């Protein structure tokens, strides 16, 4: 994140409506969340040089006023090609305001399921913003212009940002605010959560992963339609009061029940049970938690300024402000006299580092292996939500996985989204992976990428070389489809079938059989459409018969002159054709249409017969190969038995 700097010149060319939200004041302070839209981005990009910004007001909390400054060409020359975002103060009040802040880019429609997940946060950076008079703070490298264009954030020539700010004003700790009251819904959820720890009141048991989970019949039936049908239809589970779940592990069922009872997974069993490993926080900074042979955990960090700092971690019941209620926490007294408290929460290690006579430094650290395991845990929870038809839990799992898209788990999220049929999550994973060539190469080097199927890898390369933002749908009068309807879909590769589905606005997910079924159904629908229209049309009326009458102004020809004319007309081919009886209008066209339909159907039957014949020949070859393999295995077994007999002296060598 960029440090503090004096603001450069700016312009209010894009300053339209005052988007200042009403601040939410609680006992903990002020919380602000706002969606900002910077219009005419390309125009400002061409007109503003490096170091010039566009400012939009954020909110006011008397006597403080805040705004967001956006540098389309970067705040400094070293940031050319990047978009810089800063938080600025517009008031003249003395004092420094510190603030926790997070900014994320949204698609133009401001949908929460955005593609690519471009965001920055002070929680990840490890230190808050410091906003004084004439000073601004933020990120000089918020996002690259190339990535924003490629992922579709600038499709409407506008950049949409979601800004969340939690400022701490000077002297705020001396302001007496009314204590925050717990909402009735939250109190009810907390009370229902206590039922999970009281097995005496339970009347049904869920079994998974070798563990038993006492639950309550009425609550399961109320929350899940699947449980309702299972328990009210007299099935075996309803009679035995016991539900076996062999396809889910114990941790997933525990988190699933937590959501059923409370509507959230806060306080559920953690997916990561030990903090051992290497944890990264600000940029290239990291610390390690080593586990000895006796199970003792040791926190260690090496810096240029202070050298190596270490200390033994001890479990603590203190759930600090970082870890929250129910988090697994450890604390240590370090070799330099400082104290460190770490807590595991949703796969992240939240830390609080405090030296003597100094403020607490909060960190949010990530571990690559832990991120992959947490992603798999969210995937298992998503499968449980699909199995028991919990729409709100499905949405929560999708948003959680999309919010933590990283290089280490992008391939795993892509695989989970494809297996569960989540199109929005799959599009987000594809967009994140194919954001640029460097990111694509990094994802390819992860272990999760090795678990992708050939079809998914082909689709990934298809999106990379033909990104959605650069595809143009051809008009009907401009050019024909790349893959017309008259061809055999079985002869196409998976990537070609996906392109054929894309140009027909069909889903591109699924395996080969799904793609073939979609394309065949679309082809039949388009073939039946002209027939249905022709059936609704009225029958054509016969052409009117015309009778030629002699004009009163011209006298009739004599018989001698009429005879040669009649003979010439009879000898003319045109006259013969005109004299021949004409069929009803439209009958010839219908006959030709019927003949073309029959020919097309015949060609399709021929191709289907050829494909069936090829499949039969291939099956015969496979059977012959299996027979030869079994014969070879028998010969090898016979030879092995003979060798063993020779070695034992029971037979003589040939």
Secondary structure, DSSP 8 states (H G I E B T S, - for coil): -EEEE----EE-TT--S------EEETTEEEEEEEEEEE-HHHHHHH--TT-EEEEEEEEETTEEEEEEEETT-SSGGGTTEEEEEEEE-S---S-EEEEEEEEEE-TT--SS-SS--EEEHHHHTS-EEE-TT-EEEEEEEEEHHHHHHTTTTTTSEEEEEEEEEEE-TTGGGS--------HHHHHHHHHHGGGG-GGG--EEEEETTEEEEE-HHHHHHH-HHHHHHHHTT-HHHHHTEEE-TTS-HHHHHHHHHHHHHSS-TTS--S-----EEEE-STT-EEEEEE-TTS-EEEEEEETTTEEEEEEEEEE----TTT-TT-EEEEEE-TTS-EEEEEEETTEEEEEEE-TTS--EEEEEB-HHHHHHHHHHHHHHHHHHHHTT-HHHHHHHHHHHHHT--TTTHHHHHHHHHHHT-HHHHHHHHHHHTSSHHHHHHHHTSTGGGG--HHHHHHHHHHHHS-GGG-----TTT---SS-TTS-GGGS-HHHHHHHHHHTT----S-HHHHHHHHHHHHHHHHHHHHHHHHHS--------------SSS----HHHHHHHHHHHHH-HHHHHHHS----TTHHHHHHHHHHHHHHHHHHHHHHHHHHHHHHHHHHHHHHHHHHHHHHHHHHHHHHHHHHHHHTTSS---
